[in-house]
Amino acid sequence: MFRICLKPALRLGAGIAALSMGGVAAAQTGPAGAPDPAATQSAAPAGNEDGLQEITVTAERRSENLQRVPLSVTAVSGQSMRDYMAGGEDILALSGRVPGLYAETTTGRIFPRFYIRGLGNVDFYLGASQPVSIIQDDIVLEHVVLKSNPVFDVNQIEVLRGPQGSLFGRNTTAGIIKFDTIRPSQTFQGRGQASVGSYGSNSFDMGVGGPIARDLVAFRLSALIQHRDNWVDNRFAGVSADRTNTPRKDAMGGFDERDVRLQLLLTPTDRASVLVSGHARWYDGTSTLFHRGALKLGSNDVSAEPRGVVAYDEGQDNPQSYQTRGWSVNASYDFGPAILTAISGYETTKGYSRGDTDGGAGALYPVNGVANGFGLSQGQVRDLDQYTQELRLASPSGGRFTWQLGGFYFNSADLTDFYQRAFLIGANPNNWVRLRNTNTSWAGFAQASYKLLDSLTITAGGRVTEDTKRTRLLKTANSATNAVTYRGRTDVRLSDTQPSWDVSALWQVNPANSVYARVARGFRGPTIQGRSAVFNSDFSTADSETIVSYEVGTKSNLIGNTLRFNTALFTYTVDDIQLNGNDTDGNGVLFNANKARAYGMEAELAWQPRRELTVSLGASALHSEIKDRNAEAQVCALNGQMTCTVLNPVRRVATAFGPVYLAKIDGNPLPNAPKYNLDATVRWDQPLANGGTLFAATDWNIQGYTNFVLYRTKEFYANGNFEGGVKVGYRTPDDNLELAVFARNVTNEKNLKGVIENYNAAVFNDPRIIGVSLGGKFR
């Protein structure tokens, strides 16, 4: 019954969007309904006697009312994110809770992959670039491991849809996810939230700070501790080539996340401020668990596969471990006519992830009596150093004419190893490669806004970026006798210089309603894939991709500011889109397809019909197509036989290792691009006679048809995934303490989140977590 209602709801959402002139820039704020003030911890009601609270965003690098920004932005409050993560979840908890945003991983918590309006990158290569940029406290996090930096003691999250090329730079063809933590203040204050739940899950997120020297120096110390016990059994009882301890109960699935951040705010004068921040992360856990054979030929029904049981003959329990550190300095000086801001940042990480990548024991899948299919690998970042520097000069806000201009420098270098099965089982000590990856980028940018009329504002911005990548193969994967068998390239350099820009117009129809239109161009720099060298295959590369996007939007505050309704219509074309598939040798390769086209809508509503009740609704719909008549991708196959039901035209290619099969992908949707998403949050606050409050909140999201690979099959997709959460609790009369019970994935839905094609292996979402949370604040 629940799923039957989806299509009418989607048609209704699309109709409303069309009637509202389309558009982008909806504001969803989750259970709390508004961004957190600096010291707020509890999920307080969203509004007050005057209606819904105003939402302030920094999408254009200055603080503005969300309803006045000609840009597609969703704001999620820090408390909402803490509620989503109460059971130990990570940054992936955003997926499906913001229209148009999807996220997944097949490499555990250290490698999230993000998609906005269908644009993303399915590549699991440690050097892969993504068209969604992550920015935390104004620092770009480019490497895939850095993108997994945990979200804690956060004030607000902003999701900027569409290309953001003028103010934020390259690799933002899909958009940006921007995290702003709670900053130091001159008031001594603190907040904390602790929870315990199923599978030994616990989470503690806190922040405390205040003045050190009144009006001169302030600090804030923040920390996150998360843990989950191992809860997945390994039932394999045979021989392990790499000495994995089997069979074993509660062998995998757990993690330990430990993070700390210290910020110092110096305000020597009324015009000058310097924010110094340092952070560190220590993470140990389990990489993604694949369930081999969970997808049966001709079906994607995984109901029979137990989520808490695997049969691995290798992998040493799929461990992963990373350590990350970083610092930043954000200094500004107000000259009066202009404000100068300088932002310096440094990030470093090292660690590894190992796994049984076939998702099962080869002995359990014989062909002609012989064990069949072995997968075991390890990726290791031995060292990564990322430096960023931005210098920006901007006019004060509020004038008829505002402007900003600046420059940006990016430099990243890493030393990365890839180990294959022969090395890991001790059969060939030379079966691994070492790569040196470097990436430098320079950019100059400018943006200006001018009020042609009191009700009409025009904004235009431009950026020129040079992006250079180089990958060197420092060690080849040799034979057991250390003979070099690699014949590919060992040093590849790609560079490109591209303009990006955006132009928008915002018309304030009346104080409560506005419409806007925006056109933008962005680009993602050229990319090198060096991992294939571990299989003695040459590097693969992809040229820059470019995007031009058009969108129109409406923003409305209605019914005495108790109803906020924002909608969006958009269309975009990506030329030379970068895709990732497999070649005839079965190796993951990068390639450019001719283009991809998409169109869709987004709508978000926040409604407070009475002070006790807050309702938030969100919807997105998307149609995407790969447009290239010649583009092909290798399909699921093992031992010369296809293992899935391919729905695209397929041709058979003979190779030295047997036949392989290539499918045409022209007209297919982009991978991991849901056709629709629906999300809803409802919260009721009941005041009590003693001044305290009882509250109940629930949030749900539903995901439409999502293809996981480049080609169409009867197996490798999801349709109708949904998850829900509930929270019921009590707040004290002073709002300083909150005690609640909660459940994440309350119905214990087993959703298919990804696949390993050749082995028909499935990736699942987390199980139901039920727990208790205690939150507090003081000031």
Residue pairs with C-beta under 8 A, 6 or more apart in sequence:
2 702
2 722
3 702
3 720
3 722
6 676
6 678
6 702
6 704
6 720
9 619
9 678
10 619
10 621
10 676
10 678
10 704
13 601
13 603
13 619
13 621
13 678
14 601
14 621
16 567
16 603
17 23
17 567
17 568
17 569
17 601
17 602
17 603
18 569
18 601
20 554
20 556
20 565
20 567
20 603
21 515
21 552
21 553
21 554
21 567
21 569
22 551
22 552
22 553
22 554
22 567
22 568
22 569
22 570
22 601
23 72
23 515
23 516
23 551
23 552
23 553
23 554
23 555
23 566
23 567
23 568
23 569
24 71
24 72
24 73
24 161
24 162
24 518
24 551
24 552
24 553
24 566
24 567
24 568
24 569
24 570
24 602
25 66
25 67
25 69
25 70
25 71
25 72
25 73
25 516
25 553
25 555
25 566
25 568
26 72
26 74
26 99
26 566
26 567
26 568
26 602
26 603
26 604
26 605
26 618
27 55
27 66
27 67
27 73
27 74
27 75
27 564
27 566
27 604
27 606
28 74
28 75
28 76
28 97
28 98
28 99
28 604
28 606
28 616
28 618
28 679
29 35
29 46
29 55
29 75
29 76
29 77
29 80
29 606
29 616
30 76
30 77
30 79
30 80
30 81
30 83
30 84
30 97
30 616
30 681
30 699
31 43
31 79
31 80
31 83
31 614
31 681
31 683
31 697
31 699
31 727
32 43
32 44
32 46
32 77
32 79
32 80
32 83
32 683
33 45
33 46
33 47
33 52
33 53
33 77
33 606
33 608
33 614
33 616
33 683
34 46
34 47
34 52
34 53
34 55
34 77
35 55
35 56
35 75
35 77
35 78
35 155
35 156
36 77
36 78
36 79
36 155
36 156
36 182
38 155
38 182
38 183
38 185
38 189
39 182
39 185
39 187
39 189
39 190
39 191
39 777
39 779
40 78
40 79
40 191
40 777
41 79
41 191
41 192
41 193
41 738
41 775
41 776
41 777
42 79
42 731
42 735
42 738
42 775
42 777
43 79
43 80
43 83
43 683
43 695
43 697
43 727
43 738
44 685
44 731
44 735
45 608
45 611
45 612
45 614
45 683
45 685
46 52
46 53
46 606
46 608
46 614
46 683
47 53
47 562
47 608
47 611
47 614
48 611
49 611
50 561
51 557
51 560
51 561
51 562
51 608
52 557
52 561
52 562
52 563
52 564
52 606
52 608
54 65
54 66
54 67
55 65
55 66
55 67
55 75
56 63
56 64
56 65
56 66
57 63
57 64
57 66
57 69
57 73
57 75
57 156
57 158
58 64
58 158
58 178
58 180
59 69
59 71
59 73
59 158
59 160
59 178
60 69
60 71
60 167
60 447
60 459
61 167
61 392
61 394
61 404
62 394
62 397
62 402
62 404
63 397
64 397
66 73
66 75
66 555
67 514
67 555
67 557
67 564
67 566
68 506
68 508
68 514
69 506
70 457
70 459
70 504
70 505
70 506
70 516
70 517
70 518
70 553
71 160
71 162
71 504
71 518
72 160
72 161
72 162
72 175
72 518
72 551
72 553
72 568
72 570
72 602
73 158
73 159
73 160
73 161
74 98
74 99
74 101
74 158
74 159
74 161
74 604
74 618
75 156
75 157
75 158
76 94
76 97
76 98
76 156
76 157
76 158
76 159
77 156
77 157
78 153
78 154
78 155
78 156
78 157
78 182
81 93
81 94
81 151
81 154
81 157
82 193
82 205
83 697
83 699
83 725
83 727
83 742
84 93
84 94
84 97
84 699
84 725
84 744
85 93
85 151
85 203
85 205
86 193
86 195
86 197
86 203
86 727
86 742
86 744
86 769
86 771
86 773
87 195
87 197
87 198
87 201
87 203
87 742
87 744
87 766
87 769
87 771
88 197
88 201
88 202
88 203
88 226
88 227
88 228
88 255
88 769
89 744
89 766
90 109
90 112
90 148
90 150
90 151
90 257
91 103
91 112
91 147
91 148
91 149
91 150
91 151
92 103
92 104
92 105
92 112
94 101
94 103
94 157
94 159
94 177
95 101
95 102
95 103
95 104
96 102
96 677
96 679
96 701
96 702
96 703
96 723
97 618
97 679
97 699
97 701
98 159
98 618
98 679
99 602
99 603
99 604
99 618
99 619
99 620
99 677
99 679
100 116
100 117
100 159
100 161
100 600
100 602
100 620
100 622
100 677
101 114
101 115
101 116
101 159
101 177
101 677
102 114
102 115
102 116
102 120
102 672
102 673
102 674
102 677
102 703
102 706
103 112
103 113
103 114
103 115
104 112
104 113
104 672
104 753
104 754
104 763
105 111
105 112
105 113
105 288
105 754
106 124
106 288
106 290
106 754
106 756
106 763
107 124
107 287
107 288
107 320
107 353
107 379
108 285
108 286
108 287
108 288
108 318
108 320
108 353
109 148
109 255
109 257
109 283
109 285
109 320
110 145
110 148
110 283
110 287
110 320
110 322
110 351
110 353
111 124
111 126
111 144
111 145
111 148
111 353
112 144
112 147
112 148
113 120
113 121
113 122
113 130
113 144
113 672
114 120
114 130
114 132
114 134
114 147
114 174
114 177
115 132
115 174
115 672
115 673
116 132
116 159
116 161
116 162
116 174
116 175
117 161
117 162
117 174
117 175
117 570
117 572
117 598
117 600
117 622
117 673
118 598
118 600
118 622
118 624
118 669
118 670
118 672
118 673
118 674
119 131
119 132
119 173
119 174
119 175
119 547
119 574
119 596
119 598
119 670
119 673
120 130
120 131
120 132
120 174
120 670
120 671
120 672
120 673
121 128
121 129
121 130
121 131
121 578
121 580
122 580
122 671
122 672
122 708
122 709
123 529
123 580
123 588
123 590
124 588
125 529
125 530
125 531
125 580
125 588
126 143
126 144
126 145
126 379
126 381
126 414
126 416
126 418
126 531
127 414
127 416
127 435
127 437
127 471
127 528
127 529
127 530
127 531
128 144
128 527
128 529
128 580
129 142
129 171
129 524
129 525
129 527
129 578
130 144
130 147
130 171
130 174
131 171
131 172
131 173
131 174
131 524
131 545
132 172
132 174
132 175
132 176
132 177
133 140
133 141
133 142
133 164
133 168
133 169
133 171
133 172
133 175
133 176
133 177
134 140
134 141
134 146
134 147
134 149
134 176
134 177
134 179
135 141
135 168
135 176
135 177
135 178
135 179
136 149
136 178
136 179
136 181
137 179
137 180
137 181
137 277
137 328
137 330
138 328
138 330
138 343
138 345
138 390
139 326
139 328
139 343
139 345
139 347
139 388
140 168
140 169
140 345
140 388
140 410
141 147
141 149
141 347
142 171
142 386
142 410
142 412
142 439
143 347
143 349
143 384
143 386
143 412
143 414
145 322
145 324
145 349
145 351
145 381
145 384
146 324
146 347
146 349
146 384
146 386
149 279
149 281
149 324
150 224
150 226
150 257
150 259
150 281
151 157
151 179
152 181
152 205
152 222
152 223
152 224
152 259
152 261
153 181
153 182
153 191
153 205
153 206
153 207
153 220
153 222
153 223
153 224
153 261
154 179
154 180
154 181
154 182
155 180
155 181
155 182
155 183
156 180
157 177
157 178
157 179
157 180
158 176
158 177
158 178
158 180
159 175
159 176
159 177
159 178
160 168
160 175
160 176
160 177
160 178
161 175
161 568
161 570
161 602
162 174
162 175
162 518
162 520
162 549
162 551
162 570
162 572
163 172
163 173
163 174
163 175
163 500
163 502
163 520
163 521
163 522
163 547
163 549
163 572
164 172
164 175
164 176
164 502
164 520
164 522
165 172
165 173
165 463
165 500
165 501
165 502
165 520
165 521
165 522
165 523
166 445
166 446
166 447
166 461
166 462
166 463
166 500
166 501
166 502
166 520
167 404
167 445
167 447
167 461
167 463
168 176
169 408
169 410
169 441
169 443
169 445
169 463
169 465
169 500
170 441
170 443
170 465
170 467
170 498
170 500
170 522
170 523
170 524
170 525
171 524
171 525
172 522
172 524
173 522
173 523
173 524
173 545
173 546
173 547
173 574
181 222
181 261
181 263
182 191
182 207
182 220
182 222
183 220
183 263
183 265
183 275
184 209
184 210
184 218
184 219
184 220
184 263
184 264
184 265
184 275
185 209
185 210
185 218
185 220
185 265
186 210
186 211
186 214
186 215
186 218
187 210
187 211
187 779
188 209
188 210
188 211
188 779
189 208
189 209
189 210
189 777
189 778
189 779
190 206
190 207
190 208
190 209
190 777
190 778
190 779
191 206
191 207
191 208
191 775
191 776
191 777
192 204
192 205
192 206
192 207
192 208
192 775
192 776
192 777
193 203
193 204
193 205
193 206
193 773
193 774
193 775
193 776
194 202
194 203
194 204
194 205
194 773
194 774
194 775
195 201
195 202
195 203
195 204
195 742
195 771
195 772
195 773
195 774
196 202
196 771
196 772
197 742
197 744
197 769
197 770
197 771
197 772
198 767
198 768
198 769
198 770
198 771
199 228
199 229
199 231
199 253
199 254
199 767
199 769
200 227
200 228
200 229
200 231
200 254
201 226
201 227
201 228
201 229
201 769
201 771
202 225
202 226
202 227
202 228
203 224
203 225
203 226
203 227
204 223
204 224
204 225
204 226
205 223
205 224
206 222
206 223
207 220
207 221
207 222
207 223
208 220
208 221
208 222
209 218
209 219
209 220
209 221
209 263
210 218
210 219
211 217
211 218
212 218
212 219
212 264
215 267
216 266
216 267
216 268
217 264
217 265
217 266
217 267
218 264
218 265
218 267
219 262
219 263
219 264
219 265
220 262
220 263
220 265
221 260
221 261
221 262
221 263
222 260
222 261
222 262
222 263
223 259
223 260
223 261
224 257
224 258
224 259
224 260
225 257
225 258
225 259
226 255
226 256
226 257
227 254
227 255
227 256
227 257
228 253
228 254
228 255
229 250
229 253
229 254
230 250
230 251
230 252
230 253
230 254
230 286
231 250
231 253
231 254
231 308
231 767
232 250
232 251
232 252
232 253
232 286
232 289
232 307
232 308
232 309
232 310
233 247
233 248
233 249
233 250
233 251
233 308
233 309
233 310
234 244
234 246
234 247
234 248
234 251
234 252
234 309
234 310
234 311
234 312
234 317
235 247
235 309
235 310
235 311
236 246
236 247
236 310
236 311
236 312
236 313
236 361
236 364
237 246
237 247
238 246
238 313
238 361
238 363
239 313
239 363
240 246
240 313
240 314
241 313
241 314
241 374
241 425
242 314
242 315
242 316
242 376
242 424
242 425
242 426
243 316
244 312
244 313
244 314
244 315
244 316
244 317
244 356
245 251
245 317
246 312
246 313
248 317
251 317
252 286
252 289
252 310
252 317
252 318
253 286
253 289
253 308
254 285
254 286
255 283
255 284
255 285
255 286
256 282
256 283
256 284
256 285
257 281
257 283
257 285
258 281
258 282
258 283
259 279
259 280
259 281
259 282
260 279
260 280
261 277
261 278
261 279
261 280
262 277
262 278
262 279
263 275
263 276
263 277
264 275
264 276
264 277
265 273
265 274
265 275
266 273
266 274
266 275
266 276
267 273
267 274
268 274
270 334
271 333
271 334
271 335
272 331
272 332
272 333
272 334
273 331
273 332
274 329
274 330
274 331
275 328
275 329
275 330
275 331
276 327
276 328
276 329
277 327
277 328
277 329
277 330
278 325
278 326
278 327
279 324
279 325
279 326
279 327
280 323
280 324
280 325
281 322
281 323
281 324
281 325
282 323
283 320
283 321
283 322
283 323
283 324
283 351
284 319
284 320
284 321
285 319
285 320
285 321
286 317
286 318
286 319
286 320
287 318
287 319
287 320
287 353
287 354
287 355
288 318
288 355
288 754
288 763
289 310
289 318
289 359
289 763
289 764
290 310
290 355
290 356
290 357
290 358
290 359
290 360
290 756
290 759
290 761
290 762
290 763
291 302
291 305
291 310
291 359
291 360
291 761
291 762
291 763
291 764
292 311
292 358
292 359
292 360
292 365
292 373
292 756
292 759
292 760
292 761
293 359
293 360
293 365
293 759
293 760
293 761
294 302
294 305
294 760
294 761
294 762
295 302
295 644
295 715
295 716
295 755
295 760
295 761
295 762
296 715
296 760
297 643
297 644
297 645
297 715
297 760
298 645
298 714
298 715
299 714
299 715
300 714
300 715
300 716
300 717
300 718
300 752
302 750
302 752
302 762
302 764
303 750
305 750
305 762
307 750
307 764
307 767
308 767
310 359
310 360
311 360
311 361
311 364
312 318
312 356
312 359
312 360
312 361
313 356
313 360
313 361
313 362
313 363
313 374
314 356
314 374
314 376
314 421
314 424
314 425
315 354
315 355
315 356
315 376
316 354
318 354
318 355
318 356
319 352
319 353
319 354
320 351
320 352
320 353
320 354
321 351
321 352
322 349
322 350
322 351
322 352
322 381
323 349
323 350
323 351
324 347
324 348
324 349
325 347
325 348
325 349
326 345
326 346
326 347
326 348
327 345
327 346
328 343
328 344
328 345
328 346
329 342
329 343
329 344
329 345
330 341
330 342
330 343
331 341
331 342
331 343
332 339
332 340
332 341
332 342
333 339
333 340
334 396
337 395
337 396
338 393
338 394
338 395
338 396
339 393
339 394
339 395
339 396
340 391
340 392
340 393
341 390
341 391
341 392
341 393
341 394
341 406
342 389
342 390
342 391
342 392
343 388
343 389
343 390
343 392
344 388
344 389
345 386
345 387
345 388
345 389
346 385
346 386
346 387
346 388
347 384
347 385
347 386
348 383
348 384
348 385
348 386
349 381
349 384
350 381
350 382
350 383
350 384
351 380
351 381
352 378
352 379
352 380
352 381
353 378
353 379
353 380
354 376
354 377
354 378
354 424
355 376
355 377
355 378
356 375
356 376
357 375
357 376
357 377
357 756
358 373
358 374
358 375
358 376
358 756
358 758
358 759
358 761
359 375
359 756
359 759
359 761
359 762
360 373
360 759
360 761
362 371
362 372
362 373
362 374
363 371
365 371
365 372
365 373
366 372
367 639
372 638
372 639
373 638
373 758
373 759
374 421
375 421
375 756
375 759
376 420
376 421
376 424
376 425
377 418
377 419
377 420
377 421
377 424
378 417
378 418
378 419
378 424
379 416
379 417
379 418
379 419
379 531
380 416
380 417
380 418
380 419
381 414
381 415
381 416
382 414
382 415
382 416
382 417
383 414
383 415
384 412
384 413
384 414
384 415
385 412
385 413
385 414
386 410
386 411
386 412
387 409
387 410
387 411
387 412
388 408
388 409
388 410
388 411
389 408
389 409
390 406
390 407
390 408
390 409
391 406
391 407
391 408
392 404
392 405
392 406
393 404
393 405
393 406
394 402
394 403
394 404
394 405
395 401
395 402
395 403
395 404
396 402
400 450
400 451
401 448
401 449
401 450
401 451
402 448
402 449
403 446
403 447
403 448
403 449
404 446
404 447
404 448
405 444
405 445
405 446
405 447
406 444
406 445
406 446
407 442
407 443
407 444
407 445
408 441
408 442
408 443
408 444
408 445
409 440
409 441
409 442
409 443
410 439
410 440
410 441
410 442
411 438
411 439
411 440
411 441
412 437
412 438
412 439
412 440
413 436
413 437
413 438
413 439
414 436
414 437
415 434
415 435
415 436
415 474
416 434
416 435
416 437
417 432
417 433
417 434
417 435
418 432
418 433
418 435
418 531
418 534
419 431
419 432
419 534
420 431
420 432
420 477
420 534
420 535
421 427
421 431
422 428
422 431
422 480
423 429
423 430
423 431
423 432
427 480
428 479
428 480
429 480
430 477
430 478
430 479
430 480
430 482
431 477
431 478
431 534
432 475
432 477
432 534
433 473
433 475
433 476
433 477
433 530
433 531
433 533
433 534
434 473
434 474
434 475
435 471
435 472
435 473
435 474
435 530
435 531
435 533
436 471
436 472
436 474
437 469
437 470
437 471
437 528
437 530
438 469
438 470
438 471
439 467
439 468
439 469
439 470
440 467
440 468
441 465
441 466
441 467
441 468
441 525
442 465
442 466
443 463
443 464
443 465
443 466
444 463
444 464
445 461
445 462
445 463
445 464
446 461
446 462
446 463
447 459
447 460
447 461
447 462
448 459
448 460
448 461
449 457
449 458
449 459
450 457
450 458
450 459
451 457
452 458
454 508
455 507
455 508
455 509
456 505
456 506
456 507
456 508
457 505
457 506
457 508
458 503
458 504
458 505
459 502
459 503
459 504
459 505
459 506
460 501
460 502
460 503
460 504
461 501
461 502
461 503
462 499
462 500
462 501
463 499
463 500
463 501
464 497
464 498
464 499
465 497
465 498
465 499
465 500
465 523
465 525
466 495
466 496
466 497
467 495
467 496
467 497
467 498
467 525
467 526
467 544
468 493
468 494
468 495
469 493
469 494
469 495
469 525
469 526
469 527
469 528
470 491
470 492
470 493
470 494
470 528
471 491
471 492
471 528
471 530
471 539
472 490
472 491
473 486
473 489
473 490
473 491
473 530
473 533
473 539
476 484
476 485
476 486
476 490
476 533
476 536
477 485
477 486
477 533
477 534
477 535
477 536
478 484
478 485
478 486
479 485
485 536
486 533
486 536
487 536
487 538
488 533
488 536
488 537
488 538
488 539
489 538
489 539
492 528
492 530
492 539
492 541
494 525
494 526
494 527
494 528
494 541
494 543
495 526
496 523
496 525
496 526
496 543
496 544
498 523
498 525
498 544
498 546
499 521
500 520
500 521
500 522
500 523
501 520
501 521
502 518
502 519
502 520
502 521
503 518
503 519
503 520
504 516
504 517
504 518
504 519
505 516
505 517
505 518
506 514
506 515
506 516
507 514
507 515
507 516
508 514
509 515
512 556
512 557
512 558
512 561
513 554
513 555
513 556
513 557
513 558
514 554
514 555
514 556
515 552
515 553
515 554
515 555
516 552
516 553
516 554
516 555
517 550
517 551
517 552
517 553
518 549
518 550
518 551
518 552
518 553
519 548
519 549
519 550
519 551
520 548
520 549
521 546
521 547
521 548
521 549
522 546
522 547
522 549
523 544
523 545
523 546
523 547
524 544
524 545
524 578
525 544
526 541
526 542
526 543
526 544
527 541
527 542
527 578
527 590
528 539
528 540
528 541
528 590
529 539
529 540
529 541
529 542
529 580
529 588
529 589
529 590
530 539
531 588
532 538
532 539
532 540
532 587
532 588
532 589
533 539
535 585
535 587
537 583
537 585
537 587
540 583
540 587
540 589
540 590
540 591
541 590
542 576
542 578
542 579
542 590
542 591
542 592
543 576
543 592
544 576
545 574
545 575
545 576
545 577
545 578
545 592
546 574
546 575
546 576
547 572
547 573
547 574
547 575
548 572
548 573
549 570
549 571
549 572
550 570
550 571
550 572
551 568
551 569
551 570
551 571
552 568
552 569
553 566
553 567
553 568
553 569
554 565
554 566
554 567
555 566
556 563
556 564
556 565
556 566
557 563
557 564
558 564
558 565
562 607
562 608
562 609
563 605
563 606
563 607
563 608
564 605
564 606
564 607
565 603
565 604
565 605
565 606
566 603
566 604
566 605
567 601
567 602
567 603
567 604
568 601
568 602
568 603
569 599
569 600
569 601
570 599
570 600
570 601
570 602
571 597
571 598
571 599
571 600
572 597
572 598
572 599
573 595
573 596
573 597
574 595
574 596
574 597
575 594
575 595
576 592
576 593
576 594
576 595
577 592
577 593
577 594
577 595
577 596
577 626
578 590
578 591
578 592
579 590
579 591
579 592
579 593
579 626
579 631
579 633
579 710
580 588
580 589
580 590
580 591
581 588
581 589
581 591
581 633
581 634
581 710
582 588
582 589
582 633
582 634
583 589
583 634
584 634
584 653
584 655
584 660
584 662
585 655
585 657
586 634
586 660
586 758
591 631
593 626
593 627
593 628
593 631
593 665
594 627
594 628
594 629
594 630
594 631
595 627
595 628
596 624
596 625
596 626
596 627
596 670
597 624
597 625
597 627
598 622
598 623
598 624
598 625
598 670
598 673
599 622
599 623
600 620
600 621
600 622
600 623
601 619
601 620
601 621
602 618
602 619
602 620
603 617
603 618
603 619
603 620
604 616
604 617
604 618
604 619
605 615
605 616
605 617
605 618
606 614
606 615
606 616
607 614
607 615
607 616
607 617
608 614
608 615
609 615
611 685
612 684
612 685
612 686
612 687
613 682
613 683
613 684
613 685
614 681
614 682
614 683
615 680
615 681
615 682
615 683
616 679
616 680
616 681
616 682
617 678
617 679
617 680
617 681
618 677
618 678
618 679
618 680
619 676
619 677
619 678
619 679
620 674
620 676
620 677
621 675
621 676
621 704
622 673
622 674
622 675
622 676
623 669
623 675
624 669
624 670
624 673
625 667
625 668
625 669
626 665
626 666
626 667
626 668
626 669
626 670
626 710
627 666
627 667
628 665
628 666
629 664
629 666
630 666
631 664
631 665
631 666
632 651
632 662
632 663
632 664
632 665
633 662
633 663
633 665
633 709
633 710
633 711
634 660
634 661
634 662
634 663
635 642
635 644
635 646
635 650
635 661
635 662
635 663
635 711
635 713
635 757
636 642
636 643
636 644
636 646
636 713
636 715
636 716
636 757
636 758
636 760
637 643
637 659
637 660
637 661
637 758
638 758
638 759
639 658
640 658
640 659
640 660
642 650
642 661
643 757
643 758
643 759
643 760
644 713
644 714
644 715
644 716
644 757
644 760
645 713
645 714
645 715
646 661
646 663
646 711
646 712
646 713
647 711
647 712
647 713
647 714
648 663
648 664
648 665
648 668
648 711
648 712
649 663
649 664
650 661
650 662
650 663
650 664
651 661
651 662
652 659
652 660
652 661
653 659
653 660
653 661
653 662
663 710
663 711
664 711
665 710
665 711
668 707
668 710
668 711
668 712
669 675
669 707
670 707
671 707
671 708
671 709
671 710
672 706
672 707
672 708
673 706
673 707
674 703
674 704
674 705
674 706
675 704
675 705
675 706
676 703
676 704
677 701
677 702
677 703
677 704
678 701
678 702
679 699
679 700
679 701
679 702
680 699
680 700
680 701
681 697
681 698
681 699
681 700
682 697
682 698
682 699
683 695
683 696
683 697
683 698
684 695
684 696
684 697
685 693
685 694
685 695
686 693
686 694
686 695
687 693
688 694
690 733
691 733
692 730
692 731
692 732
692 733
693 730
693 731
693 735
694 728
694 729
694 730
695 727
695 728
695 729
695 730
695 731
695 740
696 726
696 727
696 728
697 726
697 727
697 728
698 724
698 725
698 726
698 727
699 724
699 725
700 722
700 723
700 724
700 725
701 722
701 723
701 724
702 720
702 721
702 722
703 718
703 720
703 721
703 722
703 751
704 719
704 720
705 717
705 718
705 719
706 717
706 718
706 719
706 721
707 716
707 717
708 716
708 717
708 718
708 754
708 755
709 716
709 755
709 757
715 755
715 760
716 755
716 757
718 751
718 752
718 753
721 749
721 751
721 752
721 753
721 765
722 749
722 751
723 744
723 745
723 747
723 749
723 751
723 765
724 745
724 746
724 747
725 742
725 743
725 744
725 745
725 746
726 742
726 743
726 746
727 740
727 741
727 742
727 743
727 773
728 740
728 741
728 742
729 738
729 739
729 740
729 741
729 773
730 738
730 739
730 740
731 737
731 738
732 738
735 777
736 776
736 777
736 778
737 774
737 775
737 776
738 773
738 774
738 775
738 776
739 772
739 773
739 774
740 772
740 773
740 774
740 775
741 770
741 771
741 772
741 773
742 770
742 771
742 772
742 773
743 768
743 769
743 770
743 771
744 766
744 768
744 769
745 765
745 766
745 767
745 768
745 769
746 768
747 768
748 767
748 768
749 765
750 764
750 765
750 767
751 764
751 765
752 762
752 763
752 764
753 763
753 764
753 765
754 762
754 763
755 761
755 762
755 763
756 763
